[in-house]
Amino acid sequence: MTHHATPSPCPAAGHRAGSDVTSPSSSGTKYPAAPHGETITAALALHWDLDNAEVTPLMGGMNSATWHVKRHGDEWVAKAVPDGPPAEQFRYGLDLASRVEETGIPCGAPVASSEGRRTVATDGHELALLRWVPGRELNGNDEDDMVLMGVTLARAHQALGTHPVTEDQAWSRFDLLAGIEDTTVLHARPWIRPAMETVVRRLRQLRPETLTWGPVHGAPAPEHFRLDPDTGLCGLIDWGASSPWARMYDLATVVMDAGGPDTARPLIQAYLAQGALSPDEVGQALIPLLDFRYAINTLYYAGRILRDDLTGVADRAGNEEQLEQARRWLVR
């Protein structure tokens, strides 16, 4: 997932690469190195008829690589994701982005290849060419921008619809302890295991199967919203962390990145005004879901610290700072 609680480097303004932190297990799976720029240039010419395109690398996310593509004044983003589970999730997100974009929200949806495909196989990766979404990133500290985030996220949720889940299906997404592949992460700091157990207990009490479920963005951080000053349209890009979830997962994520429930009140009210969720559901579930989001970050960054994984951060302090931010929320 990409948000302030997850490091995400800053590519060019039209589109941002995603870190796609989506699982509390966050194992250190090794994927093939990203394709070289020459490989991407050749693939764009072969599959999208973009001969002689100018291809410039962008700062990639944790599990992806991106390039700015320019030709005859037109712009796109090329994104490559490793084969396997990351590519499966990538394709799912591309489908959602296309569906939401059809309702008028710019999403950086994929451009079909000359063969009519959304992605093509390229050097151990799935490659997509994404529409360029112009505009500036929204500011999670600005009240007007928070309102735009709330409205845009709610409209995206409404465009994607809902579906019921069983108790077992819901809990399979929320059981933090069952999802951990390497249990040493629970002992990286003395406070981690007790905090995880507390979060699990609160989630059990919430009964997550009673929440509103459907396809969600997965990482609606402020930097993934784009406001075009020329058209006034607000877009939502980078759908690489998408999956079926409770809508509250998305709302909790953006509230977390906007400074917490008190600071993000304008965002919450704007979201509620669209009718995507009821005030009762948000009031009941927001704090437990914020707990869950910080718990995911705890396991993720603790794992990165244990592996000395510096992908996407400037130095070791970046991982430590994010783990400390999670601790401050959870140990209260």
C-alpha positions as CSV (number, residue, x, y, z in Angstrom):
1,M,0.0,0.0,0.0
2,T,1.2,3.5,-0.6
3,H,0.6,6.2,2.0
4,H,2.5,8.2,4.5
5,A,2.8,5.2,6.8
6,T,4.5,3.4,4.0
7,P,7.5,5.0,2.3
8,S,6.7,5.9,-1.3
9,P,9.3,7.9,-3.4
10,C,8.1,10.8,-5.4
11,P,8.1,10.3,-9.2
12,A,6.9,12.9,-11.6
13,A,3.7,14.8,-10.8
14,G,1.3,13.0,-13.1
15,H,1.4,9.6,-11.5
16,R,2.9,8.0,-8.5
17,A,4.5,4.6,-8.2
18,G,2.9,2.4,-5.5
19,S,4.5,0.4,-2.8
20,D,1.6,-2.0,-2.7
21,V,2.0,-3.1,0.9
22,T,-1.1,-5.3,1.1
23,S,-0.4,-8.2,3.5
24,P,0.4,-8.3,7.2
25,S,2.7,-11.2,6.5
26,S,5.0,-9.0,4.3
27,S,7.5,-11.8,3.7
28,G,10.8,-11.1,2.1
29,T,9.9,-12.8,-1.2
30,K,12.6,-12.1,-3.8
31,Y,11.3,-11.2,-7.3
32,P,13.2,-10.7,-10.5
33,A,14.9,-7.4,-11.1
34,A,12.9,-4.8,-13.0
35,P,13.2,-4.8,-16.8
36,H,15.8,-2.4,-18.2
37,G,14.6,0.8,-19.9
38,E,15.6,-0.5,-23.3
39,T,13.3,-3.5,-22.7
40,I,10.4,-1.2,-21.9
41,T,11.0,1.0,-24.9
42,A,11.0,-2.0,-27.2
43,A,7.8,-3.4,-25.5
44,L,6.0,-0.1,-26.0
45,A,6.9,0.0,-29.6
46,L,5.9,-3.7,-30.2
47,H,2.7,-3.8,-28.2
48,W,1.4,-0.2,-28.2
49,D,2.9,1.1,-31.5
50,L,4.8,3.8,-29.6
51,D,7.9,4.0,-31.7
52,N,10.7,6.3,-30.5
53,A,8.9,7.1,-27.2
54,E,10.9,8.9,-24.6
55,V,11.1,6.6,-21.6
56,T,12.4,7.9,-18.2
57,P,12.5,5.8,-15.1
58,L,10.5,6.9,-12.1
59,M,11.2,6.0,-8.5
60,G,9.5,2.6,-8.1
61,G,7.5,1.3,-5.3
62,M,8.3,-1.7,-3.1
63,N,7.0,-4.3,-5.6
64,S,6.9,-2.5,-8.9
65,A,8.8,-0.3,-11.4
66,T,7.5,2.6,-13.3
67,W,8.6,4.8,-16.2
68,H,7.4,8.1,-17.6
69,V,6.5,7.7,-21.3
70,K,6.3,10.7,-23.6
71,R,5.8,10.9,-27.3
72,H,4.7,13.8,-29.5
73,G,3.4,15.7,-26.5
74,D,1.4,12.9,-25.1
75,E,2.2,11.3,-21.7
76,W,1.7,7.9,-20.0
77,V,3.1,5.8,-17.3
78,A,4.5,2.3,-17.9
79,K,4.3,0.1,-14.9
80,A,5.9,-3.4,-14.5
81,V,5.0,-5.8,-11.7
82,P,6.7,-9.2,-11.1
83,D,4.9,-12.3,-12.3
84,G,2.9,-14.4,-9.7
85,P,0.8,-12.9,-6.9
86,P,1.9,-9.3,-7.5
87,A,0.8,-9.5,-11.1
88,E,-2.5,-11.1,-10.2
89,Q,-3.3,-8.2,-7.9
90,F,-2.0,-5.7,-10.4
91,R,-4.5,-7.0,-13.1
92,Y,-7.3,-6.9,-10.5
93,G,-6.5,-3.3,-9.8
94,L,-6.3,-2.4,-13.5
95,D,-9.9,-3.7,-13.9
96,L,-11.1,-1.6,-11.0
97,A,-9.4,1.5,-12.3
98,S,-11.0,1.0,-15.7
99,R,-14.5,0.6,-14.1
100,V,-14.1,3.7,-11.9
101,E,-12.7,5.8,-14.7
102,E,-15.8,5.0,-16.8
103,T,-17.8,7.0,-14.2
104,G,-15.8,10.1,-14.7
105,I,-13.1,9.8,-12.0
106,P,-9.6,9.8,-13.6
107,C,-7.8,6.7,-12.4
108,G,-4.8,6.1,-14.6
109,A,-6.6,3.2,-16.3
110,P,-4.7,1.0,-18.6
111,V,-4.4,1.6,-22.4
112,A,-5.2,-1.5,-24.4
113,S,-2.3,-2.9,-26.3
114,S,-2.5,-3.4,-30.1
115,E,-3.6,-7.0,-29.3
116,G,-6.4,-5.6,-27.0
117,R,-4.7,-6.6,-23.8
118,R,-4.3,-4.6,-20.6
119,T,-0.9,-6.1,-19.8
120,V,1.8,-7.9,-21.7
121,A,4.5,-10.3,-20.5
122,T,7.9,-8.6,-20.3
123,D,11.0,-10.1,-18.8
124,G,9.4,-11.9,-15.9
125,H,6.9,-9.1,-15.3
126,E,3.5,-7.9,-16.4
127,L,3.7,-4.5,-18.1
128,A,0.9,-2.0,-18.5
129,L,0.7,1.4,-20.1
130,L,-1.4,3.7,-17.9
131,R,-3.2,6.9,-18.8
132,W,-1.5,10.0,-17.5
133,V,-3.5,11.8,-14.8
134,P,-2.5,15.5,-14.6
135,G,-2.7,17.6,-11.6
136,R,-1.3,18.0,-8.2
137,E,-1.2,15.6,-5.2
138,L,-3.7,16.5,-2.5
139,N,-2.5,17.6,0.9
140,G,-3.6,15.6,3.9
141,N,-3.2,18.7,6.1
142,D,-5.5,21.0,4.0
143,E,-9.2,21.0,4.9
144,D,-10.4,21.6,1.3
145,D,-8.2,18.8,0.0
146,M,-9.5,16.5,2.7
147,V,-13.0,17.2,1.5
148,L,-12.0,16.3,-2.0
149,M,-10.4,13.1,-0.8
150,G,-13.6,12.1,1.1
151,V,-15.9,12.8,-1.8
152,T,-13.7,11.1,-4.4
153,L,-13.1,8.0,-2.4
154,A,-16.8,7.6,-1.6
155,R,-17.7,8.0,-5.3
156,A,-15.1,5.4,-6.3
157,H,-16.5,3.0,-3.7
158,Q,-20.0,3.5,-5.0
159,A,-18.9,2.9,-8.6
160,L,-17.5,-0.5,-7.6
161,G,-20.5,-1.8,-5.7
162,T,-20.7,-4.2,-2.7
163,H,-21.0,-7.9,-2.0
164,P,-21.7,-9.9,1.2
165,V,-19.1,-12.0,2.9
166,T,-19.3,-14.8,5.4
167,E,-17.8,-14.7,8.9
168,D,-15.0,-17.0,7.8
169,Q,-14.3,-15.0,4.6
170,A,-14.2,-11.7,6.6
171,W,-12.0,-13.1,9.3
172,S,-9.5,-14.5,6.8
173,R,-8.7,-10.9,5.9
174,F,-8.4,-9.6,9.4
175,D,-6.7,-12.4,11.3
176,L,-3.3,-10.8,11.8
177,L,-1.6,-13.6,13.7
178,A,-2.7,-16.3,11.2
179,G,-1.3,-14.3,8.3
180,I,2.3,-14.1,9.6
181,E,4.7,-16.2,7.7
182,D,7.7,-15.4,9.8
183,T,6.8,-15.2,13.5
184,T,10.1,-13.7,14.5
185,V,8.6,-10.4,13.5
186,L,6.4,-10.6,16.6
187,H,9.5,-10.5,18.8
188,A,11.3,-7.7,17.0
189,R,10.2,-5.3,19.8
190,P,8.7,-6.3,23.2
191,W,5.5,-4.4,22.6
192,I,4.6,-6.0,19.2
193,R,3.0,-9.3,20.1
194,P,0.8,-7.9,23.0
195,A,-0.3,-5.1,20.6
196,M,-1.2,-7.5,17.9
197,E,-3.2,-9.7,20.3
198,T,-5.1,-6.6,21.5
199,V,-5.9,-5.6,17.9
200,V,-7.2,-9.1,17.1
201,R,-9.4,-9.1,20.2
202,R,-11.0,-5.7,19.2
203,L,-11.6,-6.9,15.6
204,R,-13.3,-10.0,16.9
205,Q,-15.6,-7.8,18.9
206,L,-16.3,-5.7,15.8
207,R,-17.6,-8.7,13.8
208,P,-16.1,-7.5,10.5
209,E,-18.5,-9.6,8.4
210,T,-21.2,-7.1,9.4
211,L,-19.3,-4.3,7.6
212,T,-19.9,-3.1,4.0
213,W,-17.6,-5.1,1.7
214,G,-16.6,-4.7,-1.9
215,P,-13.7,-3.9,-4.1
216,V,-11.5,-1.1,-2.7
217,H,-8.5,0.9,-3.7
218,G,-6.3,-0.4,-0.9
219,A,-3.9,2.5,-0.6
220,P,-5.9,5.8,-0.9
221,A,-3.1,8.0,0.5
222,P,-3.3,11.8,-0.2
223,E,-0.5,11.5,-2.8
224,H,-2.7,9.1,-4.9
225,F,-5.4,11.8,-5.4
226,R,-4.8,14.2,-8.3
227,L,-6.6,17.5,-8.7
228,D,-6.5,18.9,-12.2
229,P,-6.6,22.8,-11.9
230,D,-7.7,23.1,-15.5
231,T,-10.8,20.8,-15.3
232,G,-11.4,20.7,-11.5
233,L,-11.6,16.9,-11.7
234,C,-10.1,15.0,-8.8
235,G,-8.6,11.6,-9.8
236,L,-7.5,8.6,-7.8
237,I,-4.5,6.7,-9.2
238,D,-2.3,3.7,-8.4
239,W,-4.7,0.8,-7.9
240,G,-1.9,-1.8,-7.4
241,A,-3.0,-2.6,-3.8
242,S,-6.6,-3.2,-4.7
243,S,-8.5,-6.2,-3.4
244,P,-11.9,-7.1,-1.9
245,W,-12.1,-5.6,1.5
246,A,-14.4,-3.8,3.9
247,R,-14.9,-0.2,2.6
248,M,-13.8,0.9,6.1
249,Y,-10.3,-0.4,5.3
250,D,-9.9,2.3,2.6
251,L,-11.5,5.0,4.8
252,A,-9.2,4.1,7.8
253,T,-6.2,4.2,5.5
254,V,-6.8,7.7,4.3
255,V,-7.8,8.9,7.7
256,M,-4.5,7.6,9.1
257,D,-2.6,9.4,6.4
258,A,-4.5,12.6,7.1
259,G,-3.5,12.7,10.7
260,G,-6.1,10.6,12.5
261,P,-9.8,10.8,13.2
262,D,-9.8,14.2,14.9
263,T,-7.7,16.0,12.3
264,A,-9.4,14.2,9.4
265,R,-13.0,15.1,10.5
266,P,-13.7,17.2,7.2
267,L,-12.6,14.1,5.2
268,I,-14.9,11.8,7.2
269,Q,-17.9,14.1,6.9
270,A,-17.4,14.6,3.2
271,Y,-17.2,10.8,2.7
272,L,-20.4,10.2,4.8
273,A,-22.2,12.9,2.8
274,Q,-21.9,10.8,-0.3
275,G,-23.7,7.9,1.4
276,A,-21.1,5.2,0.7
277,L,-21.3,4.1,4.4
278,S,-23.6,4.9,7.3
279,P,-22.5,7.1,10.2
280,D,-23.2,4.2,12.5
281,E,-20.8,1.9,10.7
282,V,-18.1,4.5,10.5
283,G,-18.5,5.4,14.2
284,Q,-18.3,1.8,15.2
285,A,-15.5,0.6,13.0
286,L,-13.1,3.5,12.5
287,I,-10.9,3.0,15.5
288,P,-10.7,-0.8,15.2
289,L,-9.8,-0.4,11.6
290,L,-7.2,2.2,12.4
291,D,-5.8,-0.3,14.9
292,F,-5.6,-2.8,12.1
293,R,-3.9,-0.5,9.7
294,Y,-1.2,0.4,12.2
295,A,-0.9,-3.3,13.1
296,I,-0.2,-4.1,9.4
297,N,2.4,-1.3,9.3
298,T,4.0,-2.7,12.5
299,L,4.5,-6.2,11.1
300,Y,5.6,-4.8,7.7
301,Y,8.2,-2.4,9.0
302,A,9.4,-4.8,11.8
303,G,10.0,-7.3,9.1
304,R,11.9,-4.8,6.9
305,I,14.1,-3.9,9.9
306,L,14.9,-7.6,10.6
307,R,15.8,-8.1,6.9
308,D,17.6,-4.8,6.7
309,D,15.3,-4.0,3.7
310,L,15.9,-0.4,2.6
311,T,13.8,-0.6,-0.6
312,G,11.9,2.7,-1.0
313,V,13.4,4.5,2.0
314,A,16.4,6.7,2.3
315,D,18.1,4.9,5.2
316,R,17.4,2.6,8.2
317,A,15.8,5.5,10.0
318,G,12.9,5.5,7.6
319,N,11.8,2.0,8.7
320,E,12.4,2.9,12.4
321,E,10.3,6.1,12.1
322,Q,7.4,4.2,10.6
323,L,7.5,1.5,13.3
324,E,7.6,4.1,16.0
325,Q,4.6,5.9,14.5
326,A,2.7,2.6,14.7
327,R,3.8,2.0,18.3
328,R,2.6,5.4,19.4
329,W,-0.9,4.6,18.0
330,L,-1.1,1.0,19.3
331,V,0.4,1.4,22.7
332,R,-2.0,3.8,24.2
